[in-house]
Amino acid sequence: MTIPAPADVVSRLKAVLGEGGWSQDPDRLAPKLVEWRGRWEGTTPLLVLPRTTAEVSAVVGLCAEVGVAITPQGGNTGLVSGQIPQGEILLSTERMNAIRDIDAFDDVIVAEAGVTLAAVHEAAARIRRRFPLGLASEGSATVGGVASTNAGGTQVLRFGTTRNLVLGLEAVLPNGEVWNGLKRLRKDNTGYDLKQLLIGAEGTLGVITAASLKLFPQPVSVCTAICGLNSARDAITLLARAKEETGGAVEAFELMGRAGVGYAIKNIPGLREPLEGVHPWYVLVETTSGEPGVAEAALERLLAHALEDGLIADAAIAQTDSQSKAFWAVRENQSGGQKAEGAAWKHDVSVPVSKMAEFIERATPAVEAFSPGVRVVAFGHVGDGNVHYDVLRPAGGSDEAHNALRDQGSRIVHDLVAELDGSISAEHGLGSAKTADALRYKSSIEVEALRAIRTALDPKRIMNPRVLF
């Protein structure tokens, strides 16, 4: 068991970090102690703000010595309370914001943990490269955070999750020692892959301080379109056809229900209807190519055939970069558009792509029967089977009454996910919010193996102790 931070430990941490390296100012701490949606709030005796890996090492080593717990935090964009401390020392990586190296021959960028995803994109663009991890929160989400949570995003269909995009890591382990694994190799078959243990560990096995990230050539042609469809099943069929007809050039394939599109347009200033008519479902599809005009031709051909066959009801292809951004804004504001509608049960689940439509078709009547009047907003990454399945309180209903039913309602959703061989957390992680649920669905063998790994690296359980079993 970890212990509260004694006053002398707090004083020693302050001395290690010096002026500007810590804070107890309530106004400085306030935005770091609340989750983006306001669902979780926390407390901390001290915010530590190390600037270097050596300072992180000193902080962790001191806390390990006396058994004081630490919660690491990046951009505070997580949605499962993994980054919100409940009395632990809060370690923010915000001052570790240097890009150490970038190389077009190795196609790698080495960035410290506090570098934002947007800054990585900008640096890569300056050498005509790209880092293909796109998130709505990329202006705030940081390298350390996306690696620690194995973030997904909109390009997983083609490039995979963060786990597929990291070549090496530097990290401070729970005993305070620094592991320098900042390699930039595509092949290194020399035993256990420690970086893969740290990726997705949500700060429980150490503090990631820097990462070597894969870069890719920029596409020469990019084409974005939005389609109106009658059913989620039609979207799955369209995806299969898109992959075949474009030779795998589909980079993003995003599904949105009418409810979510409507709330985004209603509640987010500047958004407009993406198509002339209103449709039960929408798909945003983007193709890319290394040759001029190829992405456009492939997408135009796909949509023409789909219209002829009645697979889609309408479509619009972006003719300018601003039109493309307008289409993406509708997708990226699916969550933001819900905030004004009141309390919601949030689910970040995945099922096999072939079962995605079945999940939506079965889950919706089940939650509506359980709590009449609820409003379902389903959207997500069709290409990788990830559904953000949100259940909003009835219009004009009580937030408190809806929140009181969250655990029972989520059990209905998660039981169905398990039945369909899916996962209760596709890309957000478990944090402290989903640990009990994970124990229900994971086998005892798997849980014990995960616990054994954690105990081996962090026997005092000082790293994010509330997270992951």
Secondary structure, 3 states (H helix, E strand, C coil): CCECCCHHHHHHHHHHHCCCCEECCHHHHHHHCECCCCCCECECCCEECCCCHHHHHHHHHHHHHHCECEEEECCCCCCCCCCCCECCEEEECCCCCCEEEEECCCCEEEEECCCEHHHHHHHHHHCCEECCCCCCCCCCCEHHHHHHCCCCCCCHHHHCCHHHCEEEEEEECCCCCEEEECCCCCCCCCCCCHHHHHCCCCCCCCEEEEEEEECEECCCEEEEEEEEECCHHHHHHHHHHHHHHCCCCEEEEEEEEHHHHHHHHHHCCCCCCCCCCCCCEEEEEEEEECCCCHHHHHHHHHHHHHHHCCCCCEEEECCCHHHHHHHHHHHHCCCHHHHHHCCEECCEEECCHHHHHHHHHHHHHHHHHHCCCCEEEEEEEHHHCEEEEEEECCCCCCHHHHHHCHHHHHHHHHHHHHHCCCECECCCCCCCCCHHHHHHHCCHHHHHHHHHHHHHHCCCCCECCCCCC
